[in-house]
Amino acid sequence: MRVMLIDDSKTMRNIQKGILTQLGHTEIEEAADGLDALSKVKAFDPELLLVDWNMPNMDGLTFVKQYRSQGGVSPIIMVTTEAEKIRVVEAIKAGVNNYVVKPFTPDVLSGRIDETLSRAAAA
Amino acid sequence: MPADTASQSGDVAGRARVRVTPDKLTAKLLVDADLIGDPHAGALIQGAVAESGIELTEDVRDRMDLALFEAKPGENLEAVIAEATPAKPGSSGRVEWDVDSPEFQALQRSRLNSDIDDEPSDAEPPKSHYDRVHFIMVEPGDVLGRVLPPEPAEDGRDVFGEAIDAPEPIEHALTHDDSILRKADGTLIAQQGGVLHRNGDHACIDLKLEVSDYIDFSTGNIDFAGDITVKRGVRDRFTVRANNIEVHGLIEAATMIARDGLSALGGFAGRERGSARVGRVLEAKYLDNVEGDIGGGLEFEREIINCDLVVHGSIRSNNGAIVGGRIVVTGACRVAQVGSSGGAKTVLAIGCVPRFDPLARKLRPIVENLLAERRHLNDEKEQIDELITAARATPTDRERLTALSFEMSSLDRLIQRAQPSLEGLEKTIAECRVVDLMIERRLHGDAVIMFGDEQYRVLDAFKGPIRIALNDEGQLTLEDAIGPRGTFEDLCEAGHLDRRATPRDEIDLPPERVEPPMFDDAENAPTSSPMEAHACAS
């Protein structure tokens, strides 16, 4: 499965990459912000996206809106420190499928990934 | 052909006769000179031949015609006109032995050399006389040869056309026991390892090889799957490898590899080149300048002089002395003397488990570092947790906490693997280790006793019987006939090994031949590497 990681922190991307690798996903593309991600999505055509909210150049929420507006249908998990309910609702309205609040443990993230993929498969 | 032994028949007026040898293999036509040229000669001769009873084949007719054609007037004719077809006896069965082939001998040499050096062996003749193989050593599954069936005989025909019976060929009557399997096609397969004996029509593989003289150039190196008894000795530079080895005479600077036990009943004078690899017990009259690794115990009668030995079991000698050299022992040690009055440098490492100690020494700091790192990460995590609880955590803190959680999770996985391994290893070491040194007569000054990272040089001799063992605090203590004398540290000059400084930390390597340890005084500078190498003996 092709997975795109969009986070300005390389450490966070590495953590997410480690978890995805443990789950058996090895086809992974990284992007440092929303703009970087938009330039890569067409070519990479991800089947799952993990997106941070707060990033320079283009934040995660803007990226999600633009991705959906361009016809992107792959499931998106927002991985962020933004834990307020209103923010969560805003993200879901923009087209996010699942939400992980930092700090998270490897188990929580892998659980959310499984859950999101199952839902997407059932849909 | 003597005329008096021949039968004559077909006499036509006495002028044409056929003479047949008594074995009926040849018939000769005899015609008088006056019949040659007679117009009735042909008929007369044919009549004589027919009357003789010999088979009138085409060949006989042709020969008769040829004889008459070649007959000279005025001379008697004498010609062989019929010959029997002799019987073909066939050939009896036989055994074709593969073990006599150069290829099999090369295989034997390669087996012998496989554990001794890394030089490749091939089918070429041995380059060294030491490598010549004089016994046929086989291993299970080896094809020894094959029993070839007899080739059938063919009957012959005598001159009268009667059959000459050919003797029936004989099957090879090879007998063997269960050590050899004879397959339906006659192939002979070794069912066990050992030495192949062939005696007439009997073959067997014996698990015991008895060498009545020396192991020397008359025998070559020995590699035997069974047990060997050598009635005399083993000469310099020969190699003997077997299951159990018993040598009644002196073993010189030879290489002895016993999968099970080695009995050096006449002693082992290694001259710094002799070595012994023994799976279980080494029993010796004495050992002198021998390097070795003994999987079980060591029992000796007189002394161990300047040897470099690792003994994974116990050492026992009622009257023997350990003089010079370096001995590492895992189990109990009971000897009459350690060291010498002349101050021979003697090192005895007790309670050492060379099979596992180096591994535990490697693993211990790894586990300690992992645990320390885990504690460090946990401290940092707790600090961020407090900030989150107090609602003062920044997004950076939250991201750091995620990273910490991941790092701790990775560390936990490593710790979960390493810690039980270390605990299991330490448990095994504790089970193997016996710290019990009993010296019946004397522990000489300058001898060095080692235990763990500690080394103790004996300043003044102790008169036996003494016993050195561990007290409840894990300290070495000395007890003599009067009673406890105190800790070894108080009684000796103690030193400490810095194992981190050692370059040799591998497992199961024989100890290096190095000088015995020195101490931190002006004359004897510390040399931690040899001490360590000796202590772990691996």
Interface residues (C-beta under 8 A of the other chain):
Chain A: S9 T11 M12 I15 G18 I19 N54 T81 K102 P103 F104 T105 P106
Chain B: I384 I388 P395 R398 E399 L401 T402 A403 L404 S405 F406 S409 S410
